[in-house]
């Protein structure tokens, strides 16, 4: 397949709403990659996932998932995908192992195969000690791991994960991230929606930013961050005179205007490694900064840029 997921000019307008949820949504996701859909609440992320997973019909446009047409080949799409929604889909009364056996049986696995697959996934997701405890006693992170395991009972070629770590503590979030990376290592294509910019930066090969129901910016995290600014070395000095002198000394190493404000100086540089050259230049000039930091553009900066009206930029 050239694309594991492809959407063209998809539109969806909910009855009784003023604006369409999706208004010309385009997306292309390469096989074996992680694509993150980013956007504010209401940007269309969940609607896009629901359409691509055949849970919701589009009004117009076209889409394929794992080579199957979403409009006409829904059965093929559903056989090829896994879906982890925002809310856990597992039964809280049953144990983790029993849940996975149930999911296997619902997907058509023979009883022995369902049990074997459940045991395999319990071990893979680190749930051995809680395998036969009621899921209602699980922590948030354990439930999310079980939810991911349930989506893999029949291995999918494409996995959709809607806001995978909302409400989880930092340790649980890192566990989920590690799980997603292992899936990609196994060849699974992952499309995730998230409001956490750090999560997209950590996991995604490709980022698509949604606004008003359409993708307005996309690329790798590095490509997107390069659009909104340079890496900067920022230094603070004891006096404004020292800062001014540092600004003059930094001139030859800067790739843009040097900004001196009071006792601080900010120097745009080609990469983070330039901090060593900058500090050597300061030492040669007899200047000793009180503090030096490297400031790289982040996806937060890109997100803010995309969602700020042009007249306010």
PEHUWO-V214835 format. One record per residue. N is the residue number from 1. RES is the residue in one letter. SS is DSSP state (~ for helix, > for strand, _ for the rest). PHI is phi as a letter, one per 20 degrees, with the letter a starting at -180 (* if undefined). D_LAST is the distance of its C-alpha to the last C-alpha in Angstrom with 2 decimals. Layout:
n:N res:RES ss:SS phi:PHI d_last:D_LAST
n:N res:RES ss:SS phi:PHI d_last:D_LAST
//
This chain:
n:1 res:X ss:_ phi:* d_last:40.21
n:2 res:X ss:_ phi:f d_last:37.29
n:3 res:X ss:_ phi:c d_last:34.98
n:4 res:X ss:_ phi:f d_last:35.83
n:5 res:X ss:> phi:c d_last:33.33
n:6 res:X ss:> phi:b d_last:32.05
n:7 res:X ss:> phi:c d_last:30.41
n:8 res:X ss:> phi:c d_last:29.83
n:9 res:X ss:> phi:l d_last:28.19
n:10 res:X ss:> phi:f d_last:29.21
n:11 res:X ss:> phi:c d_last:28.83
n:12 res:X ss:> phi:b d_last:29.87
n:13 res:X ss:_ phi:c d_last:29.87
n:14 res:X ss:_ phi:f d_last:31.57
n:15 res:X ss:_ phi:g d_last:33.91
n:16 res:X ss:_ phi:n d_last:32.87
n:17 res:X ss:_ phi:d d_last:29.11
n:18 res:X ss:_ phi:f d_last:26.73
n:19 res:X ss:_ phi:d d_last:24.48
n:20 res:X ss:_ phi:f d_last:25.82
n:21 res:X ss:_ phi:f d_last:25.49
n:22 res:X ss:> phi:c d_last:25.23
n:23 res:X ss:> phi:c d_last:24.21
n:24 res:X ss:> phi:n d_last:24.99
n:25 res:X ss:> phi:f d_last:24.85
n:26 res:X ss:> phi:c d_last:25.65
n:27 res:X ss:> phi:b d_last:26.55
n:28 res:X ss:> phi:c d_last:28.94
n:29 res:X ss:> phi:c d_last:30.27
n:30 res:X ss:_ phi:f d_last:32.74
n:31 res:X ss:_ phi:g d_last:36.03
n:32 res:X ss:_ phi:m d_last:36.36
n:33 res:X ss:_ phi:c d_last:32.67
n:34 res:X ss:> phi:d d_last:30.30
n:35 res:X ss:> phi:d d_last:27.32
n:36 res:X ss:> phi:d d_last:24.87
n:37 res:X ss:> phi:e d_last:23.16
n:38 res:X ss:> phi:d d_last:20.09
n:39 res:X ss:_ phi:r d_last:18.35
n:40 res:X ss:_ phi:f d_last:18.16
n:41 res:X ss:_ phi:g d_last:21.44
n:42 res:X ss:_ phi:n d_last:22.23
n:43 res:X ss:_ phi:f d_last:20.28
n:44 res:X ss:_ phi:o d_last:23.73
n:45 res:X ss:~ phi:f d_last:24.76
n:46 res:X ss:~ phi:f d_last:28.18
n:47 res:X ss:~ phi:f d_last:28.94
n:48 res:X ss:~ phi:g d_last:28.46
n:49 res:X ss:~ phi:f d_last:30.82
n:50 res:X ss:~ phi:f d_last:33.34
n:51 res:X ss:~ phi:f d_last:33.51
n:52 res:X ss:~ phi:f d_last:33.89
n:53 res:X ss:_ phi:e d_last:36.63
n:54 res:X ss:_ phi:m d_last:38.46
n:55 res:X ss:_ phi:e d_last:38.10
n:56 res:X ss:_ phi:b d_last:36.31
n:57 res:X ss:_ phi:e d_last:36.83
n:58 res:X ss:_ phi:f d_last:34.04
n:59 res:X ss:_ phi:e d_last:34.10
n:60 res:X ss:> phi:b d_last:33.37
n:61 res:X ss:> phi:o d_last:32.61
n:62 res:X ss:> phi:b d_last:34.41
n:63 res:X ss:> phi:b d_last:34.33
n:64 res:X ss:> phi:c d_last:36.66
n:65 res:X ss:> phi:c d_last:37.15
n:66 res:X ss:_ phi:l d_last:39.63
n:67 res:X ss:_ phi:n d_last:40.87
n:68 res:X ss:> phi:d d_last:41.66
n:69 res:X ss:> phi:f d_last:40.32
n:70 res:X ss:_ phi:f d_last:38.69
n:71 res:X ss:_ phi:f d_last:40.16
n:72 res:X ss:_ phi:d d_last:43.66
n:73 res:X ss:_ phi:c d_last:44.21
n:74 res:X ss:~ phi:g d_last:43.21
n:75 res:X ss:~ phi:f d_last:46.25
n:76 res:X ss:~ phi:f d_last:45.38
n:77 res:X ss:~ phi:f d_last:41.79
n:78 res:X ss:~ phi:f d_last:43.09
n:79 res:X ss:~ phi:f d_last:45.69
n:80 res:X ss:~ phi:e d_last:43.14
n:81 res:X ss:> phi:d d_last:40.47
n:82 res:X ss:> phi:c d_last:40.08
n:83 res:X ss:> phi:c d_last:37.81
n:84 res:X ss:> phi:d d_last:36.73
n:85 res:X ss:_ phi:e d_last:35.16
n:86 res:X ss:_ phi:f d_last:33.35
n:87 res:X ss:_ phi:d d_last:36.74
n:88 res:X ss:_ phi:g d_last:39.77
n:89 res:X ss:_ phi:e d_last:42.24
n:90 res:X ss:_ phi:e d_last:45.27
n:91 res:X ss:_ phi:e d_last:48.28
n:92 res:X ss:_ phi:f d_last:48.36
n:93 res:X ss:_ phi:e d_last:52.15
n:94 res:X ss:_ phi:f d_last:52.92
n:95 res:X ss:> phi:f d_last:52.56
n:96 res:X ss:~ phi:f d_last:50.05
n:97 res:X ss:~ phi:f d_last:52.71
n:98 res:X ss:~ phi:f d_last:54.04
n:99 res:X ss:~ phi:f d_last:50.58
n:100 res:X ss:~ phi:f d_last:50.19
n:101 res:X ss:~ phi:f d_last:53.73
n:102 res:X ss:~ phi:f d_last:52.94
n:103 res:X ss:~ phi:f d_last:49.83
n:104 res:X ss:~ phi:f d_last:51.96
n:105 res:X ss:~ phi:f d_last:54.69
n:106 res:X ss:~ phi:f d_last:52.27
n:107 res:X ss:_ phi:e d_last:51.00
n:108 res:X ss:_ phi:n d_last:54.61
n:109 res:X ss:_ phi:f d_last:55.61
n:110 res:X ss:_ phi:f d_last:59.28
n:111 res:X ss:~ phi:g d_last:60.00
n:112 res:X ss:~ phi:f d_last:60.81
n:113 res:X ss:~ phi:f d_last:57.75
n:114 res:X ss:~ phi:f d_last:55.49
n:115 res:X ss:~ phi:f d_last:57.00
n:116 res:X ss:~ phi:f d_last:56.69
n:117 res:X ss:~ phi:f d_last:53.03
n:118 res:X ss:~ phi:f d_last:52.35
n:119 res:X ss:~ phi:f d_last:54.05
n:120 res:X ss:~ phi:f d_last:52.08
n:121 res:X ss:~ phi:f d_last:48.70
n:122 res:X ss:~ phi:g d_last:49.76
n:123 res:X ss:~ phi:f d_last:50.46
n:124 res:X ss:~ phi:f d_last:47.37
n:125 res:X ss:_ phi:e d_last:45.05
n:126 res:X ss:_ phi:m d_last:46.97
n:127 res:X ss:_ phi:d d_last:48.40
n:128 res:X ss:~ phi:g d_last:52.08
n:129 res:X ss:~ phi:f d_last:52.81
n:130 res:X ss:~ phi:d d_last:51.40
n:131 res:X ss:_ phi:g d_last:52.50
n:132 res:X ss:_ phi:d d_last:55.05
n:133 res:X ss:_ phi:e d_last:53.41
n:134 res:X ss:> phi:g d_last:52.04
n:135 res:X ss:~ phi:f d_last:48.32
n:136 res:X ss:~ phi:f d_last:47.90
n:137 res:X ss:~ phi:e d_last:48.57
n:138 res:X ss:_ phi:f d_last:45.83
n:139 res:X ss:_ phi:f d_last:42.72
n:140 res:X ss:~ phi:g d_last:39.30
n:141 res:X ss:~ phi:f d_last:38.93
n:142 res:X ss:~ phi:f d_last:42.46
n:143 res:X ss:~ phi:f d_last:41.87
n:144 res:X ss:~ phi:f d_last:38.77
n:145 res:X ss:~ phi:f d_last:40.81
n:146 res:X ss:~ phi:f d_last:43.60
n:147 res:X ss:~ phi:f d_last:41.27
n:148 res:X ss:~ phi:f d_last:40.12
n:149 res:X ss:~ phi:f d_last:43.80
n:150 res:X ss:~ phi:f d_last:44.74
n:151 res:X ss:~ phi:f d_last:42.31
n:152 res:X ss:_ phi:d d_last:44.11
n:153 res:X ss:_ phi:g d_last:47.70
n:154 res:X ss:_ phi:d d_last:47.88
n:155 res:X ss:_ phi:g d_last:45.62
n:156 res:X ss:_ phi:e d_last:42.70
n:157 res:X ss:_ phi:e d_last:41.13
n:158 res:X ss:> phi:c d_last:37.75
n:159 res:X ss:> phi:d d_last:36.59
n:160 res:X ss:> phi:d d_last:33.93
n:161 res:X ss:> phi:c d_last:32.71
n:162 res:X ss:> phi:e d_last:30.62
n:163 res:X ss:_ phi:l d_last:28.89
n:164 res:X ss:_ phi:f d_last:31.63
n:165 res:X ss:_ phi:c d_last:31.19
n:166 res:X ss:_ phi:g d_last:29.89
n:167 res:X ss:_ phi:n d_last:31.91
n:168 res:X ss:_ phi:e d_last:33.57
n:169 res:X ss:_ phi:f d_last:34.01
n:170 res:X ss:~ phi:g d_last:32.83
n:171 res:X ss:~ phi:f d_last:36.27
n:172 res:X ss:~ phi:f d_last:36.51
n:173 res:X ss:~ phi:f d_last:33.06
n:174 res:X ss:~ phi:f d_last:34.21
n:175 res:X ss:~ phi:f d_last:37.41
n:176 res:X ss:~ phi:f d_last:35.63
n:177 res:X ss:~ phi:g d_last:33.45
n:178 res:X ss:~ phi:f d_last:36.68
n:179 res:X ss:~ phi:f d_last:38.24
n:180 res:X ss:~ phi:f d_last:35.51
n:181 res:X ss:~ phi:f d_last:35.84
n:182 res:X ss:~ phi:f d_last:39.60
n:183 res:X ss:~ phi:f d_last:39.26
n:184 res:X ss:~ phi:f d_last:37.17
n:185 res:X ss:~ phi:g d_last:39.78
n:186 res:X ss:_ phi:e d_last:42.32
n:187 res:X ss:_ phi:n d_last:40.55
n:188 res:X ss:_ phi:f d_last:38.86
n:189 res:X ss:> phi:e d_last:35.56
n:190 res:X ss:> phi:c d_last:33.19
n:191 res:X ss:> phi:d d_last:30.37
n:192 res:X ss:> phi:c d_last:28.78
n:193 res:X ss:> phi:d d_last:26.19
n:194 res:X ss:> phi:b d_last:24.61
n:195 res:X ss:_ phi:d d_last:22.06
n:196 res:X ss:_ phi:e d_last:22.72
n:197 res:X ss:~ phi:f d_last:20.37
n:198 res:X ss:~ phi:f d_last:23.12
n:199 res:X ss:~ phi:f d_last:25.59
n:200 res:X ss:~ phi:f d_last:23.83
n:201 res:X ss:~ phi:f d_last:23.42
n:202 res:X ss:~ phi:f d_last:27.10
n:203 res:X ss:~ phi:d d_last:28.62
n:204 res:X ss:_ phi:e d_last:26.77
n:205 res:X ss:_ phi:e d_last:27.50
n:206 res:X ss:> phi:c d_last:24.99
n:207 res:X ss:> phi:c d_last:21.92
n:208 res:X ss:> phi:c d_last:20.76
n:209 res:X ss:> phi:d d_last:17.66
n:210 res:X ss:> phi:e d_last:18.33
n:211 res:X ss:> phi:b d_last:16.36
n:212 res:X ss:_ phi:l d_last:18.43
n:213 res:X ss:_ phi:n d_last:21.48
n:214 res:X ss:> phi:b d_last:20.55
n:215 res:X ss:> phi:f d_last:19.54
n:216 res:X ss:> phi:d d_last:16.11
n:217 res:X ss:> phi:a d_last:16.27
n:218 res:X ss:> phi:b d_last:19.42
n:219 res:X ss:> phi:q d_last:21.28
n:220 res:X ss:_ phi:f d_last:22.88
n:221 res:X ss:~ phi:g d_last:21.10
n:222 res:X ss:~ phi:f d_last:21.38
n:223 res:X ss:~ phi:f d_last:19.96
n:224 res:X ss:~ phi:f d_last:16.87
n:225 res:X ss:~ phi:f d_last:16.21
n:226 res:X ss:~ phi:f d_last:16.79
n:227 res:X ss:_ phi:f d_last:13.81
n:228 res:X ss:_ phi:d d_last:11.22
n:229 res:X ss:_ phi:q d_last:13.16
n:230 res:X ss:_ phi:e d_last:16.71
n:231 res:X ss:> phi:f d_last:19.43
n:232 res:X ss:> phi:c d_last:19.80
n:233 res:X ss:> phi:e d_last:23.00
n:234 res:X ss:> phi:d d_last:22.66
n:235 res:X ss:> phi:c d_last:25.81
n:236 res:X ss:> phi:d d_last:27.02
n:237 res:X ss:_ phi:c d_last:30.02
n:238 res:X ss:_ phi:f d_last:32.60
n:239 res:X ss:_ phi:c d_last:31.79
n:240 res:X ss:~ phi:f d_last:29.11
n:241 res:X ss:~ phi:f d_last:31.57
n:242 res:X ss:~ phi:f d_last:31.77
n:243 res:X ss:~ phi:f d_last:27.99
n:244 res:X ss:~ phi:f d_last:27.93
n:245 res:X ss:~ phi:f d_last:30.85
n:246 res:X ss:~ phi:f d_last:29.18
n:247 res:X ss:~ phi:f d_last:26.16
n:248 res:X ss:~ phi:f d_last:28.73
n:249 res:X ss:~ phi:f d_last:30.64
n:250 res:X ss:~ phi:e d_last:27.67
n:251 res:X ss:~ phi:g d_last:26.76
n:252 res:X ss:~ phi:f d_last:29.00
n:253 res:X ss:~ phi:d d_last:27.61
n:254 res:X ss:_ phi:e d_last:23.85
n:255 res:X ss:_ phi:d d_last:21.94
n:256 res:X ss:_ phi:a d_last:19.24
n:257 res:X ss:_ phi:f d_last:18.86
n:258 res:X ss:_ phi:e d_last:20.53
n:259 res:X ss:> phi:d d_last:18.91
n:260 res:X ss:> phi:d d_last:21.67
n:261 res:X ss:> phi:c d_last:21.12
n:262 res:X ss:_ phi:m d_last:24.46
n:263 res:X ss:_ phi:e d_last:26.48
n:264 res:X ss:> phi:d d_last:23.87
n:265 res:X ss:> phi:c d_last:22.90
n:266 res:X ss:> phi:c d_last:20.38
n:267 res:X ss:> phi:c d_last:21.42
n:268 res:X ss:> phi:f d_last:19.71
n:269 res:X ss:> phi:c d_last:22.69
n:270 res:X ss:_ phi:f d_last:23.75
n:271 res:X ss:_ phi:a d_last:24.84
n:272 res:X ss:_ phi:f d_last:25.94
n:273 res:X ss:_ phi:f d_last:29.43
n:274 res:X ss:~ phi:f d_last:28.40
n:275 res:X ss:~ phi:f d_last:28.61
n:276 res:X ss:~ phi:f d_last:32.39
n:277 res:X ss:~ phi:f d_last:32.24
n:278 res:X ss:~ phi:f d_last:29.92
n:279 res:X ss:~ phi:f d_last:32.29
n:280 res:X ss:~ phi:f d_last:35.27
n:281 res:X ss:~ phi:f d_last:33.84
n:282 res:X ss:~ phi:f d_last:33.42
n:283 res:X ss:~ phi:f d_last:37.00
n:284 res:X ss:~ phi:f d_last:38.31
n:285 res:X ss:_ phi:e d_last:36.80
n:286 res:X ss:_ phi:m d_last:38.43
n:287 res:X ss:_ phi:d d_last:35.19
n:288 res:X ss:_ phi:c d_last:35.10
n:289 res:X ss:_ phi:f d_last:31.79
n:290 res:X ss:_ phi:f d_last:32.15
n:291 res:X ss:> phi:b d_last:29.62
n:292 res:X ss:> phi:c d_last:27.88
n:293 res:X ss:> phi:b d_last:25.39
n:294 res:X ss:> phi:d d_last:23.63
n:295 res:X ss:> phi:d d_last:20.04
n:296 res:X ss:_ phi:d d_last:19.23
n:297 res:X ss:_ phi:f d_last:16.07
n:298 res:X ss:_ phi:c d_last:16.96
n:299 res:X ss:~ phi:f d_last:16.56
n:300 res:X ss:~ phi:g d_last:15.01
n:301 res:X ss:~ phi:f d_last:12.01
n:302 res:X ss:~ phi:f d_last:12.13
n:303 res:X ss:~ phi:g d_last:12.71
n:304 res:X ss:~ phi:f d_last:9.79
n:305 res:X ss:~ phi:f d_last:7.52
n:306 res:X ss:~ phi:f d_last:9.82
n:307 res:X ss:_ phi:e d_last:9.95
n:308 res:X ss:_ phi:d d_last:6.50
n:309 res:X ss:_ phi:g d_last:6.64
n:310 res:X ss:~ phi:g d_last:5.32
n:311 res:X ss:~ phi:f d_last:5.74
n:312 res:X ss:~ phi:e d_last:3.82
n:313 res:X ss:_ phi:f d_last:0.00
//
